[in-house]
Amino acid sequence: MSYTAYAQSFQNPVLDSGADPYSVFVDGYYYYTHTVGDHIMLWKTRNLANLREAESKIIWIPPQGTAYSKEIWAPEIHYINKAWYIYFAADDGDNNNHRMYALQNTSKDPFSDSWEFKGKVAAYPDRWAIDGNVFEFKNQLYMVWSGWEGDTNGQQNIYIAKMKNPWTLEGNRVLISQPTNIWEKQGDLDDANNPPHVNVNEGPQYLEHNGNLFVIFSANGCWTDYYSLGMLQFTGDDLLDPTGWEKHPKPLFVKSEDNGVYAPGHNSFFKSPDGKEDWILYHANANPGDGCGGKRSPRMQKIKWNKDGTPNLGIPVSENIKIKIPSQN
C-alpha cells in the first residue's frame, strides 16, 4: 500500500487498547508492540496512524512454569547490528520476582519464527526490574530501567548500566533518578479522602536531539490519574556518573481534563518516515479512574523543541481532534 492510500489525518487513540506502546522504524516499516500480558505481539505498518489495519502476529509465547511465564510487561523491539531484539519484563506469577529478559531474531524479517530466548538481563545487584530501554551513545550500548533498591516494594527508581552485548548488562547498576518531588509522588484520594504516597519512577525512554540527551520517564502509579512524564537531562561527561543527570523541576506531560485525557504516560518516541518530525507515542485513559488495566489506549502526537534544546511535549490531544499524519517521504 502506498502512502497516498492512507488517510491523511487520524484521531487518537490509534488502537482501542494497548499499554506501554513502542515502535522502531526499519527499511520503510514501523514495527510496533505493546503490553499484552501473556505473550508478545508485533504489528507492521508504514504509518503508525494506521495500526488498526496493520499486519500483526504473535511472535513469542513463553513456556509454562518458568520465571518468565507470567505478567509480560512493556515489550520493546530494537534493531541492533542487523539483528532484532525484544526486551520485556516478566515473572512467575509473583510480582516480587519481576525481572527483564531478551529475545533475539537474526533473520531479516522479525515476523519469522526465528526468535530465540537469550535469558535474563540483569546488573549487579540483581533486583526487581521492569521497563528496560536500550540505546547507543558513543558506540556503547546502555540500558535504562525501573527497579527497586532492595527486595521490597518501597519505591521505583531509574537505573542505568552498560551493555556487554545486546542481551547482557555489564557491571553495577547506577541510580540516576528516584521520586523526590511532590508531582512524582501523587496519588488519587483513598477511601478516607487522603492522598496516598505513590513513589514511582518508571518507563524510562532515551531521547536525543542536536546533541542533547534526555531520559523521559513516567511518574506516579499507573493506576492514578496523576500518571505523567518527567525528564532527566544529561549534562555531564559519563552516563554512569549520577551527578551528570539533572531532573527537570516540573513534569512535562500531564493529564488534560479539558481534553478528556487521563494518566498519560509510559511513552516512546519515533520519527516521521521522512525523518523530519519527532513524535511521542504514549498510553492514556479516556475517563478519570480508569486505572491500570485494559482501558489504557495508545495515542500519538507531534512534539516540538524549545529554544534551550529541551523537548516540548505539549498537551495530550483530545480524541475529537483530527491530527495530520506524520510527514512522508
N, C-alpha and C positions, 0 to 999 in steps of 0.2 A: 504494500500500500504506500502510495506517495504521500508526502506531507500535505499536498493540496487536497487530498481526500479526507483529511481530518477537519473537524470543526475548528474554526479559528479562535474560538473562545470556549471557556468552560466555567463551571461553578463548583465550589467546594461543597461537600467532600468529594474526592476523586474515587473513593470506594465507600460503601456503606459502613464497613467495619475494618479495623486494622490498626493496631497499636505499634509504636516504635518503627515507623517506616524508614526504609533505607534503600538507596539505589546507587548503581555505578553505571557509567556510560562507556561502552567499549564497541568500537567498529560500527558506529551508527545506531546502536541499540542501547536502551536503558534496561538493566536487569534489576528488578525490584523485589523486595521481600519485606515481610513484617511478622510480628509475633502471631503464631497460630496456636502454639501450646504443646501439641503432641507430635508435630512433625515440622519439616521445613519446606516451604513452597516458594517457587520463583515465578515471576511474571516477566515477559519480554515485550518491549514496545519501542517504537521510535519516538513516542510522545507520551510522557508521563500523565498528561491530562486525559489520556485515552485508556487508562488502566482497566476500565470496565470491559473493554473489548480486547484486551491484551491476551496473548497466549500465556497459559500458566501450566505448571506441572509440579507435583510433589516430587522433590528430588532426594529426600532422605527421611526415613522413619527410623527412630532409634530402636535398638534391640531391647527387649523387655528385661527387667531385672538387673539393670546396670546403674551406676552412679549418675548417669545422664539420660535416663529413660523418661523423666517427667519434667513438667514445667519448663519447657524450652522457651526462653525469653530472648527478645531483641536480636535476632539474627542479622548479621551484616555480610554482604558479599563484596569481595575485593578481587582485583585482578593484579597480581604481583609477579613480575618476572615470567610472564607468559603462562601463568598458572592461575586457576581460580581458587579462592579460599572463602569459606564461610565460617565466621566466628559466632558463637552463641553461648548462652548460659543455660545450665540445666541442673537438675538434681534427681534424687531417687524417690521423690515424693515428700521429703522433709526439706523445707526452705533453708534450714540451717546448713545444709550441705550443698548449696548452690556454688558452682564453680564454672569457669569458662573452658570451652572446648573448640577444636578446629577441625574442619573438613577440607580436603584438597581434591581438586579435579585438574589433571594435567592435559585433558583434551581441549580442543579449541572451542567446543560447544558446551556451555555449562548445563544445558538440558540433557546431555548424555548421561548414561548410567555409570559414570566412572568416578563417583565421589568416594573418597577413602577417608575413614576416620583416623585422624592423626594423633588424637589424645588430648589430655588436659593442658591448658595454657595457664601456667601459674608462676608467680615470682615468690621470692622469699620475703616474709613468711607467707605460707600458703593459707590464706583466709577466704571467707565468704567473698565471692566476686561475681559481678554481672556487668553487662553493657560494655564489653570491650570494643574499642575503636582503634584501628591500625592506620598509621600514616608514615610517610617518609620525610626526613629532614636531614639535609646534607649527606645524602646517600646512606643514611642509617634508618632502619625501621624502629618505630616505637609503638607501644600500646598505651592508651589511657583507659581507665575503667573505674567503676564504683565498687567500693568494698568496705568491710568492717575493719576497725582497728584490731579487735580481738576476736573471740569466738562467740560473742553475744551481740544481739542487735541493739546497740546503743545509738549509733548514728551511722550514716553512709557518707564516706569521703571519696574524693577523687585521687587516684594514684596513677603514676606513670612508671614505665620501665623500658629499657632497651630490649630489642628482639635479636636473638642469635640467628634465627631464620623465621620464616613466616608462621611457624607453629610453635616456637619455643621462646620464652622470655629468658632474659639473661640478667643475673644479678638481683639486687634487692629492689623492692618496690619503693617508690618515693612519694610521700604525701605532698600534693600541691594545692588541695582545697578541702576545707571542711565547712559545714554550715555554721556561720558565726553571726550573720546579720539577721535582723528581725524578719526580713522578707524571705529568708531561706528557711525559716522555722515556723511558718504559719500553718494553721490547721483550721478546718471548719469547726464550728461550735459543737461541743459534745452534748449529751443529754441534760447536763446541768448548766448549759449555756456558757461553759468555759472553753476557751481556745486551747486545745491540747498542743503540746510541743511535738512538732514533726521535724526531726533533724535529718534532712536528706539532701545530698548532692549526688546526682546520678546521670546517666545518659550522656557522657562527655563526647563532644564532636570536635575534631580538629578543623580549623578554618584558616586559610592563608589568603592574603590579598596584598599585592605590591610589596612583598617582603615582610609584612606584618603578620604575626602568628597569634592565633586565638584558640582557646578551647571554650566552646559554648556548652553549658551543662544545664540539667533540669534540677530545680529546687522544690522542696516540699514533697509531701507524699502524693503519688499519682491519684490517690483516692480523694484528694481535696480539690476544691475549685481553685485553690491558690497555686496549683502546679504551674510553674513558669520557667523562663530561661534566664540564666545569669551568664556572665562572661569572665574568663581569665585571659589576660593579655601577657604575652611573653616579652619581657623587657631585658632579659639577661643574655648570657653567652652559652650557658649549659642548660639544656632542657631538664636535666636531673638535679639542678640546684633549685630548691623550693623558693629561694629569695628572688629568682628570676621571673616568677609568676605573680602578677598583680590582679587582684579581683576588682571588677568594676563595682562601685558602691551601690548601684541600683540595678534592679532587674531590667532586661532588655525587651522582654516579650511576656505579656501578662493577659489574663482573661479580659474580654470585652463584653460587658453585659449589654451595651448598646447594640453590638453586632451579633449577639447570641452565640458567643464562642467562649467556652469554659475549659479550664485546665489545659491550656495549650502547652505542649512540651514534647520531650523525647524526640528531638528533631534530627535531621541530617541536612546536608547541603548538596546541591548539584548545579551544574552549569547548563545553560541552554544548548541545543545541538550546535549552534554556531560559535559557542564559547564566549559570547559577548555579555551574557546576563548571568547573574547569580540568583539562585532561588533557594528558599527554605522549604523543606518537606517536614511536616510535623503532625502529631495527632492531637485531637481536641474533642470535647463533648459539645453537644448542641443544647444541653439543658443543665442547670445547676443540680448538683447532687447525683449526676450520672455515674460518678465513681470510676473505678479502675478496671472495668470489665469490657465486654464486647460492644458497648455503645461508643467507645473511642473510635474515631474515623480519621483516615489520612487526608491531609489538606496541603496545599502548596500555594506559595505566592512569591513574587519577585522581591528581592531585598535591594537596598541602596547602601552607599558608603558615605560616611561623614567626612568632613574636611580633615579631621585628625586621623583618618585612616581606619577608624573603627566601624564595624557593621551597624547599619540601621535596619532593624528587622521590621519596623513599622508596627501596625496594629493588626491582630487577626481579622481577616476579611470575612464579612457576612456571607452566609450561604446564598443570599439573594443577589449578590453582585456577580456580574459576568466579568471574567478575567481573560485578557488576551493570552493565548498560549505562548510558551517560551519561543524566543526568536529562532528561526530555522536557517539552515544554510542556503 
